[in-house]
Amino acid sequence: MRRTLAIARAEWIHNLRDPRSLFVILVLPVVLLLLYGYGINYDLRDIPFAVWDLSGTALSRDLVHSFISSGYFRLRGAITRQEEVARLLDSGEVIFVMVLPPDLEQRLGAGRQAEVQVLLSGADTTRATVARGYVEAALLQVSQGLAAEEQRRTGAVGQIPTGFGINTTILYNPGLDSTHFIVPGLIAILLTILAALLASTAVVRERESGSFETLVTSPVHAPNIMIGKMAPYVVIAFTDVLLSVVTGAVVFHVVPEGSVLLLLAASFLYLLASLSIGMFLSTVTRTQQLAILVTMLVSLLPTVLLSGFAFPLRSMPTVLQGLSVFIPATHFLVVIRSIYLKSAGLALLWPRVLALALFAVALVALAAKRFEKRL
């Protein structure tokens, strides 16, 4: 028993003295709890929307104000032309556009129902479903208030038709089929994991096998070595892109509605960024097992939780929304989903494509710098 206690005491002291163990024991649970607690959230707040008010009356303005004051919606602007509807929905600036009819006040004043048209983006099925429920609930609440007021005014008994009806038109994914939303996102996630994992053992494997010294003493310069090591993985990962697109089309019947060329170009930039992350981690780890573990932690966790793949970014705290900007997958998900579902082109997606290009250049430079230093 004393020997067992002595071993336990030695292990306890080791954990207290080892900074890595203390990090796992004390910091990691708190970080993961905060990350999952704030990241995993299907509730929507500040749903961006626009209004095309053809009525222009005090009643229509009161309706819009009731949406804003509910805390669930954020007005991004008032529309005056048809072209603005497509632009706002294509760019993802708003989730829905509410069109108020010109005879809204006359119909309600006559004790009849006024129909509100809602043009809803179905590109993100989760947000679209939740947003549609919120819009219906908000209109129902306002309608009940109007009905109660009408009953008091006229003394009518029973249910009266005063209030708002809703006519919802779902764009991009009319059936709200989650497969059309999930498959492009899965392609992005799979590419992230595959590219980073493929490159994560490139350097550390040389060190473990004892050939790293031979590589160091060879007449080949560091940039040539790095390019030579990354080149096969670029070809392999790009082949995986083609396989994923073909598999998604054949098995799930999800095909890109927009430019395939733009999709492949954006995928190439994204792969360069992901491969560079794996290459960088390969230079800072000591074993292949550790390289794979760290790569999974660094690439998979932020990509799934903070990129908008599964959970809406708008529902996260401002700090996490700011962090998501620095994750390449955040931009690639917007690009691939917009091409697949909205047929969006470079004119609309160039800021995201530019961000991917900057990530690719910066991460390749960072990996090359670290690789050169290790040599």
CORQUI-V49578 format. One record per pair of residues at least 6 apart in sequence whose C-alpha atoms are under 8 Angstrom apart, sorted by the first residue. I is the first residue (numbers start at 0). J is the second residue. D is the distance in whole Angstrom. If there is no record, write none. Layout:
i->I j->J d->D
i->I j->J d->D
This chain:
i->14 j->20 d->5
i->14 j->21 d->6
i->15 j->21 d->6
i->35 j->304 d->8
i->37 j->315 d->6
i->37 j->316 d->7
i->38 j->304 d->6
i->38 j->305 d->7
i->38 j->310 d->7
i->38 j->315 d->6
i->38 j->319 d->8
i->39 j->304 d->7
i->39 j->310 d->6
i->40 j->310 d->6
i->40 j->311 d->7
i->40 j->314 d->7
i->40 j->315 d->7
i->41 j->310 d->6
i->41 j->311 d->7
i->41 j->314 d->8
i->42 j->129 d->8
i->42 j->314 d->7
i->43 j->71 d->7
i->43 j->126 d->7
i->43 j->129 d->7
i->43 j->130 d->8
i->43 j->311 d->7
i->43 j->313 d->7
i->43 j->314 d->5
i->44 j->70 d->7
i->44 j->71 d->5
i->44 j->72 d->7
i->44 j->313 d->7
i->44 j->314 d->6
i->45 j->70 d->6
i->45 j->71 d->5
i->45 j->72 d->4
i->45 j->73 d->5
i->45 j->313 d->7
i->45 j->314 d->8
i->46 j->71 d->6
i->46 j->72 d->4
i->46 j->73 d->6
i->46 j->93 d->8
i->46 j->94 d->7
i->46 j->130 d->7
i->46 j->313 d->8
i->47 j->72 d->6
i->47 j->73 d->5
i->47 j->74 d->6
i->47 j->75 d->6
i->47 j->92 d->7
i->47 j->93 d->5
i->47 j->94 d->6
i->47 j->95 d->7
i->48 j->72 d->7
i->48 j->73 d->6
i->48 j->74 d->5
i->48 j->75 d->6
i->48 j->76 d->8
i->48 j->92 d->8
i->48 j->93 d->5
i->48 j->94 d->6
i->48 j->95 d->5
i->48 j->96 d->6
i->48 j->97 d->7
i->49 j->74 d->6
i->49 j->75 d->5
i->49 j->76 d->5
i->49 j->77 d->6
i->49 j->78 d->7
i->49 j->93 d->7
i->49 j->95 d->7
i->49 j->96 d->5
i->49 j->97 d->6
i->50 j->63 d->8
i->50 j->74 d->8
i->50 j->76 d->7
i->50 j->77 d->5
i->50 j->78 d->6
i->50 j->96 d->6
i->50 j->97 d->5
i->50 j->98 d->6
i->50 j->99 d->8
i->51 j->77 d->6
i->51 j->78 d->5
i->51 j->79 d->6
i->51 j->96 d->7
i->51 j->97 d->6
i->51 j->98 d->5
i->51 j->99 d->6
i->52 j->59 d->7
i->52 j->77 d->7
i->52 j->78 d->7
i->52 j->79 d->8
i->52 j->98 d->6
i->52 j->99 d->5
i->52 j->100 d->7
i->52 j->101 d->8
i->53 j->98 d->7
i->53 j->99 d->6
i->53 j->100 d->5
i->53 j->101 d->5
i->54 j->99 d->6
i->54 j->100 d->6
i->54 j->101 d->4
i->54 j->102 d->6
i->54 j->103 d->6
i->54 j->104 d->7
i->55 j->101 d->8
i->56 j->104 d->7
i->58 j->104 d->7
i->59 j->99 d->7
i->59 j->103 d->8
i->59 j->104 d->8
i->62 j->141 d->7
i->65 j->137 d->8
i->65 j->141 d->8
i->66 j->72 d->6
i->66 j->137 d->7
i->67 j->73 d->6
i->67 j->74 d->7
i->71 j->133 d->8
i->75 j->92 d->8
i->75 j->93 d->7
i->78 j->84 d->7
i->84 j->96 d->7
i->87 j->93 d->6
i->88 j->94 d->7
i->88 j->95 d->7
i->88 j->96 d->8
i->88 j->120 d->6
i->89 j->337 d->8
i->89 j->341 d->6
i->89 j->343 d->7
i->89 j->347 d->8
i->90 j->347 d->6
i->90 j->348 d->8
i->94 j->119 d->6
i->94 j->120 d->5
i->94 j->127 d->7
i->94 j->130 d->8
i->95 j->117 d->7
i->95 j->118 d->5
i->95 j->119 d->4
i->95 j->120 d->6
i->96 j->117 d->6
i->96 j->118 d->5
i->96 j->119 d->7
i->97 j->115 d->7
i->97 j->116 d->6
i->97 j->117 d->5
i->97 j->118 d->6
i->98 j->115 d->6
i->98 j->116 d->5
i->98 j->117 d->6
i->98 j->118 d->8
i->99 j->114 d->8
i->99 j->115 d->5
i->99 j->116 d->7
i->100 j->113 d->8
i->100 j->114 d->7
i->100 j->115 d->7
i->100 j->116 d->8
i->102 j->113 d->8
i->103 j->113 d->6
i->103 j->114 d->8
i->106 j->112 d->6
i->106 j->113 d->6
i->107 j->113 d->6
i->107 j->161 d->6
i->107 j->162 d->7
i->110 j->149 d->8
i->110 j->159 d->8
i->110 j->160 d->7
i->110 j->161 d->5
i->111 j->160 d->6
i->111 j->161 d->5
i->111 j->162 d->7
i->112 j->160 d->6
i->112 j->161 d->5
i->112 j->162 d->5
i->112 j->163 d->6
i->112 j->164 d->6
i->113 j->161 d->8
i->113 j->162 d->6
i->113 j->163 d->5
i->113 j->164 d->6
i->114 j->163 d->6
i->114 j->164 d->4
i->114 j->165 d->5
i->114 j->166 d->7
i->115 j->163 d->7
i->115 j->164 d->6
i->115 j->165 d->5
i->115 j->166 d->6
i->116 j->165 d->6
i->116 j->166 d->5
i->116 j->167 d->6
i->116 j->168 d->8
i->117 j->165 d->7
i->117 j->166 d->6
i->117 j->167 d->5
i->117 j->168 d->6
i->118 j->167 d->6
i->118 j->168 d->5
i->118 j->169 d->6
i->118 j->170 d->7
i->119 j->127 d->7
i->119 j->131 d->8
i->119 j->167 d->7
i->119 j->168 d->6
i->119 j->169 d->5
i->119 j->170 d->6
i->120 j->127 d->6
i->120 j->169 d->6
i->120 j->170 d->5
i->120 j->171 d->6
i->120 j->172 d->8
i->121 j->127 d->5
i->121 j->169 d->6
i->121 j->170 d->6
i->121 j->171 d->6
i->121 j->172 d->5
i->121 j->173 d->6
i->121 j->175 d->6
i->122 j->170 d->8
i->122 j->171 d->6
i->122 j->172 d->6
i->122 j->175 d->8
i->122 j->180 d->6
i->122 j->336 d->8
i->122 j->337 d->8
i->122 j->340 d->6
i->122 j->341 d->7
i->123 j->180 d->6
i->124 j->172 d->8
i->124 j->175 d->5
i->124 j->176 d->7
i->124 j->177 d->6
i->124 j->180 d->7
i->125 j->177 d->8
i->126 j->311 d->7
i->127 j->175 d->8
i->128 j->175 d->8
i->135 j->165 d->7
i->138 j->163 d->6
i->138 j->164 d->8
i->138 j->165 d->8
i->139 j->162 d->8
i->139 j->163 d->7
i->141 j->162 d->7
i->141 j->163 d->8
i->142 j->161 d->7
i->142 j->162 d->4
i->142 j->163 d->6
i->143 j->162 d->7
i->145 j->161 d->7
i->145 j->162 d->6
i->146 j->158 d->8
i->146 j->159 d->7
i->146 j->160 d->8
i->146 j->161 d->5
i->146 j->162 d->6
i->149 j->155 d->8
i->149 j->161 d->8
i->150 j->156 d->7
i->150 j->159 d->8
i->169 j->175 d->8
i->171 j->340 d->6
i->171 j->341 d->6
i->172 j->179 d->8
i->172 j->340 d->7
i->178 j->251 d->7
i->178 j->253 d->8
i->179 j->253 d->6
i->179 j->340 d->7
i->180 j->336 d->7
i->180 j->340 d->8
i->182 j->247 d->7
i->182 j->251 d->8
i->182 j->253 d->7
i->183 j->332 d->8
i->183 j->335 d->6
i->183 j->336 d->6
i->183 j->339 d->7
i->184 j->308 d->6
i->184 j->332 d->6
i->184 j->335 d->8
i->184 j->336 d->7
i->186 j->240 d->8
i->186 j->243 d->6
i->186 j->244 d->8
i->187 j->328 d->7
i->187 j->331 d->7
i->187 j->332 d->6
i->187 j->335 d->8
i->188 j->299 d->8
i->188 j->302 d->7
i->188 j->303 d->7
i->188 j->328 d->8
i->190 j->236 d->7
i->190 j->239 d->8
i->190 j->240 d->7
i->190 j->270 d->7
i->191 j->270 d->7
i->191 j->273 d->6
i->191 j->298 d->7
i->191 j->299 d->7
i->191 j->302 d->8
i->191 j->328 d->8
i->192 j->295 d->7
i->192 j->298 d->7
i->192 j->299 d->6
i->193 j->236 d->7
i->194 j->232 d->7
i->194 j->236 d->6
i->194 j->270 d->6
i->194 j->273 d->6
i->194 j->274 d->5
i->194 j->277 d->7
i->195 j->273 d->5
i->195 j->274 d->5
i->195 j->275 d->7
i->195 j->276 d->6
i->195 j->277 d->4
i->195 j->278 d->7
i->195 j->294 d->7
i->195 j->298 d->7
i->196 j->277 d->6
i->196 j->291 d->6
i->196 j->294 d->6
i->196 j->295 d->8
i->197 j->232 d->7
i->197 j->274 d->8
i->197 j->277 d->7
i->198 j->229 d->7
i->198 j->232 d->7
i->198 j->274 d->6
i->198 j->275 d->8
i->198 j->277 d->5
i->198 j->278 d->5
i->198 j->281 d->7
i->199 j->274 d->8
i->199 j->276 d->8
i->199 j->277 d->4
i->199 j->278 d->5
i->199 j->279 d->8
i->199 j->280 d->6
i->199 j->281 d->5
i->199 j->287 d->8
i->199 j->290 d->6
i->199 j->291 d->6
i->199 j->294 d->7
i->200 j->277 d->8
i->200 j->278 d->8
i->200 j->281 d->6
i->200 j->287 d->6
i->200 j->290 d->6
i->200 j->291 d->7
i->201 j->228 d->7
i->201 j->278 d->7
i->201 j->281 d->6
i->202 j->211 d->8
i->202 j->278 d->7
i->202 j->281 d->5
i->202 j->282 d->6
i->203 j->281 d->5
i->203 j->282 d->6
i->203 j->284 d->7
i->203 j->285 d->6
i->203 j->286 d->6
i->203 j->287 d->6
i->203 j->290 d->8
i->204 j->286 d->7
i->204 j->287 d->6
i->205 j->211 d->5
i->206 j->212 d->8
i->206 j->285 d->8
i->207 j->285 d->8
i->207 j->286 d->7
i->207 j->287 d->8
i->215 j->374 d->6
i->221 j->367 d->8
i->221 j->370 d->7
i->221 j->371 d->5
i->221 j->374 d->7
i->222 j->367 d->7
i->222 j->371 d->7
i->225 j->367 d->7
i->225 j->370 d->7
i->229 j->274 d->7
i->232 j->274 d->8
i->233 j->270 d->7
i->233 j->271 d->7
i->233 j->274 d->8
i->236 j->270 d->7
i->237 j->266 d->8
i->237 j->267 d->7
i->237 j->270 d->8
i->240 j->263 d->8
i->240 j->266 d->7
i->244 j->254 d->8
i->247 j->253 d->6
i->247 j->254 d->7
i->248 j->254 d->5
i->253 j->339 d->8
i->254 j->339 d->6
i->255 j->338 d->6
i->255 j->339 d->4
i->255 j->340 d->7
i->255 j->342 d->7
i->256 j->338 d->6
i->256 j->339 d->5
i->256 j->340 d->6
i->256 j->341 d->7
i->256 j->342 d->5
i->257 j->338 d->5
i->257 j->339 d->6
i->257 j->340 d->8
i->257 j->341 d->7
i->257 j->342 d->4
i->257 j->343 d->6
i->257 j->344 d->7
i->258 j->338 d->7
i->258 j->342 d->7
i->258 j->343 d->8
i->258 j->344 d->7
i->261 j->344 d->8
i->261 j->345 d->7
i->262 j->334 d->8
i->262 j->335 d->7
i->262 j->338 d->7
i->265 j->331 d->7
i->265 j->334 d->8
i->265 j->352 d->6
i->265 j->355 d->7
i->266 j->331 d->8
i->268 j->355 d->6
i->268 j->356 d->6
i->268 j->359 d->6
i->269 j->327 d->7
i->269 j->328 d->8
i->269 j->331 d->7
i->269 j->355 d->6
i->269 j->356 d->8
i->269 j->359 d->7
i->271 j->359 d->5
i->271 j->363 d->7
i->272 j->327 d->7
i->272 j->355 d->8
i->272 j->358 d->6
i->272 j->359 d->4
i->272 j->360 d->8
i->272 j->362 d->6
i->272 j->363 d->7
i->275 j->359 d->8
i->275 j->362 d->6
i->275 j->363 d->5
i->275 j->365 d->8
i->275 j->366 d->6
i->276 j->362 d->7
i->276 j->366 d->7
i->277 j->294 d->7
i->278 j->366 d->6
i->279 j->365 d->7
i->279 j->366 d->5
i->279 j->367 d->8
i->279 j->369 d->7
i->279 j->370 d->7
i->280 j->290 d->6
i->280 j->293 d->8
i->280 j->294 d->7
i->281 j->287 d->8
i->281 j->290 d->6
i->282 j->369 d->7
i->282 j->370 d->6
i->282 j->373 d->7
i->284 j->290 d->6
i->301 j->326 d->7
i->302 j->308 d->7
i->302 j->326 d->7
i->302 j->328 d->6
i->302 j->329 d->8
i->303 j->309 d->7
i->304 j->310 d->7
i->305 j->312 d->7
i->305 j->319 d->7
i->305 j->320 d->8
i->305 j->322 d->8
i->305 j->323 d->6
i->305 j->326 d->8
i->305 j->329 d->8
i->306 j->312 d->7
i->306 j->323 d->6
i->306 j->326 d->7
i->306 j->328 d->6
i->306 j->329 d->4
i->306 j->330 d->8
i->306 j->332 d->8
i->307 j->329 d->6
i->307 j->332 d->8
i->308 j->329 d->8
i->308 j->332 d->7
i->312 j->320 d->6
i->313 j->320 d->7
i->323 j->329 d->6
i->324 j->330 d->8
i->327 j->354 d->8
i->327 j->355 d->6
i->327 j->358 d->7
i->330 j->351 d->5
i->330 j->352 d->8
i->330 j->354 d->7
i->330 j->355 d->7
i->331 j->351 d->7
i->331 j->352 d->8
i->331 j->355 d->7
i->333 j->351 d->8
i->334 j->348 d->6
i->334 j->351 d->7
i->334 j->352 d->7
i->337 j->343 d->5
i->338 j->344 d->7
